[in-house]
Amino acid sequence: MSDSGWFATGRLLVVVLIGWLATGSRASAQRPQAVPGFDVEIDHATGMPQLPPQGAWGEIINVTDRWLVLQNHVGQQFPIAVEDIEEFLIRWPSSIDQISAQALVEAVGPTPGSNIVRAGHVDHFEGPDRMLVTPTYNEILPNNMAVTTIDPGFNRFMNAWDYGGQNMLYGWAYPVMPGAGGGNPTRLHIVGNLLSRQPFQIGVLGNNIATIVPDQSNQMTVTQVTQGSTRYTRKGDYAFLMPREAKPRGLWVSQLVLYKTIPLRQFNNAAAR
């Protein structure tokens, strides 16, 4: 190779090298090297846990008057400040016999008609916890939509003959999940005061009486639902929570529900936490 050819090739390599360095320098300025715990693409800390949007289970491993600490199934621990819990509830195992005459009872289940609800589970709310629910009588369509007095297009008021048609309205106005069936409403959601335990009946809106019977399993569990408090929280309690956001100081949750293993009347509030 001649000297002139060598120098020409050399000059070309130098130009390519300078161009590569300039491009790399600009790219480096736009996209810095990743730092552990920091995502350069979305520019926020990734040390925060990825939270399940549909909720998760955890075990209480520590509790104070203002804080709860939960541990999940893989050993991750999450502190939660009480003021960062939007809705704090506790479920206590109960039975039909423990429902007082002043309680509000809630049930949801298929109905064969005549205000009969086939429920596999029932909740009751006593004393000040009655404020957690309101008297309810809602028919639920097979596609999980509630029966309304106005059609989804807000064109006219519905009447008793429109139940079947309302399924079709929901079909075009609000798309339903694949496999959702049509037909008349098949489930009832009821909340009312206890009338009798045998048969299990409650008074619902419109001066009606609803009868609650076991579902196809021929079993019915009962829980008493109360407002949550750290006074009732103990190590070893299991909790279901709906996370909203992970903050540096802990989780912010829309709902946290504790599940107790003994009825409320057997709980010893003086026991160590």
N, C-alpha and C positions, 0 to 999 in steps of 0.2 A: 504493500500500500504506500502511495506517495505521501510526502509530508503534507501536501495540501489536502489530500483526502483524509488523512488522519486528523488534521486540525478541524476540518469541516465536521467530521463525525464527533469529535470532542465537543465542538461548540454546540452541536445538536443535543448531546447528552447533558451538557450543562443547562441548556434551556429547558429540557424535559425535567431535570432534577429541580430547578428553581420553580417551575410550574407546579410540580408535585408538592414541594414544600409549602408553597403559598396556599394551595388547595387544602392540604392537611392542616395548615395553621388556621385557616378560616373555619374548617370543620371542627377543629378542636375548640375554637372560641365559641362556636354555636352549640356544641355538644361536649361538655367537659367530661373528664373521666368520672365514671361512676364511683360514688363514695358509699361504703356500706351503710345501709339504712336510709339511703336517699335515692329517689327515682328522678333522674334528670329529665325524663320525658314529660312527666306530669307535675314535676316540681313540688313534690310533697314527701314527707317522711313515710317510708315504707316499713319502719319498725313497728307501726301499728298493725294489729291483727286484721286479717280479712274476716269480716263478720258475716255469718249466714243470715240472709235477709228474711228467711222464714222462721227464724228463732233457733234456739239451742238450749241444751240442758247443761247444768253444772251443779257442783256440790259446794255448799257453804263450808269454808275452811277457817274463817275468822269473822267476827262480828263485833262492832262497837255501837255506841248510840248513833253515830253519824256515818259509819262505813260498813259495807259488806265486802267480803272477798270471796269470789267464786273460782273454782278450778274445773276445767273441762276434762273430757275423756283422754286428752293427750297430755295433760299436766300443765297446760297454760293457766296462769292465775290472773284474774282481772279484778281490780278494786272498783267498787261502785259507791259513789256518794249517795246518801239517801235523797238529797235534793235533786239528783240527776235521774230519779225514777219517776216517770210521769204517772204510772198506775202501778201500785204495789198491792197485791192481793195474796191471801193465804187460803188454801183448801184443806179443810179438816175432814177426816173420815167421819161419817155419820150414818144414820139409819132413819127410816120413816118414823120410827117410834120417838126419835129425838127431835122431830120437827114440832115447834110450838104452835099453838093456835094463832099466834100473832105473826107468824113468819110469812114471807113471800117465797113462793116456790117457782122454779123455772125448769122447763122441760122443752126439748125439741125432738121430734120424731115423726115417722110415717103415721098417717091417719087413715083408717078404713071408713071414716065418716062418723057422724053423730058425736062430734067433739071428743073423740077417743084418740089419745096419743100413745103410740108404742115407743117407749123410750128405754134405752139401755143405761141412762144416767140421769140423775136429777140433782139440782142444786137448791139449797135453801138459805135464806138470808134473814138474820134475826136482829132485833133491836135497831141500833143506829146503822147497821150494815144494810138495812132495807133500802137505803138511799142509793145503793149501787145498781138497782134495777127499777123499772117502772112497770106497772100493769100492762100486759101485752097480749094481743091475740092476732098473730100474723099467719096467713096462709102462704106457703112457699111453693113456687112452681117447680116442676122437675128440673128446670135448668138453673135452679138456685136463685131465681129472681123472685122478689116479693110481689104479690098481687097488689095492684095499685088501683086507685079510683079514677085515674086519668091515664089514657093510653100513652105509650112511650113517645109518640109524636106530639103529645099535648093537643090533640085535635078534638077530643070529646071525652066526656065522662064514661067510665065503664059501668056495666051492669052485671047482674048475676049470670046472664047468658053469654058473657064475653070471656069466661075463663079459658075455654079452649082456644078462642081466637087470640087471646093475649099471648099465648105461647108462640103463635105465628108472628104476632107483632114484635115480640122480643127477638124472634129469629131474624127479621130484616132490620129492625131498628137498632138492636144491640146483638151482635153475633154471639152465638152460644158455643160452648165447647163441643167438639166432635163426640157423637154418641149421646148427647143430651136428649132425653125423650120428650115427647109432647104429651098432650092430654091435660086433664084437670089437675089442680093442685093436689099433691100427695103428702105434704108434710105440714105440721103445725108447730109454731114457736109460741109458747104460752108462758105468761108470768101472772100469778094470782095468789090470793090468800088461801090458806088451807081450810077446807071444809070438813073433810073426813079422811081417816087413814085406811079404813077398810070398808068399802072400796076407796082407793086413793083418788080423791077428787079435790079440785081447787076451783075457786070462783074466778072467772075471767071477765073481761070487758063485755058490756051489753047484758049484764045480769045472767050470764050463761054459766053452765057448769061443765068443766072438762074433766074427763076421767083418764088417769095415767096408768098404763099397764106395761108389763115387761115387753121387750122386743123379742125377736125371734130366738135369741139366746135364752129366753125365759129367766133372765137375771136383770137386776137393776141396782146399780151402785148409787150411793147418795153421799154428797159432800156438803158441808157447811162452808160458805164463802164469807170471809171477813176482810176488812181492810188490813193491809200489811203494816207491820211495825217491827223494829229491831227488838222490842221487848219480847216478841214471840219467836225470834229467829235464833237458832242454835246451830253449832257446828254439826255437820252431818246431814242437815236438811238438804233436800234436792230442790232445785228451782228451774223453772222454764222461763227464759227471758227473750224479749224481742229487742235486739240491739238497734240503736239508731245511729250512733257514731262513736268512734273510739277517740278519746281525747288524751292528751299527755297525762292528765291526772287520773284517768279511769274511763269506764264506759258510761255512755249516756243511753238509757234504755226507755223505750216507749211503754213496756209492760214487763213486770217481773212477778211471777206466781210461785210461791213456796208451797210445797206439798208435804204435809205433816203425816206422821204415822199413827198418831193417837188423836182421839176426839178433843175438842177444845176444853170440855169440862174436866178432862184428866190432865191437862197441861199444868205443870208446876212452874209458875212464873219466877219463883225464887231460885230455881235451879241455875247452876253456873252456865254461862254461855261459852 
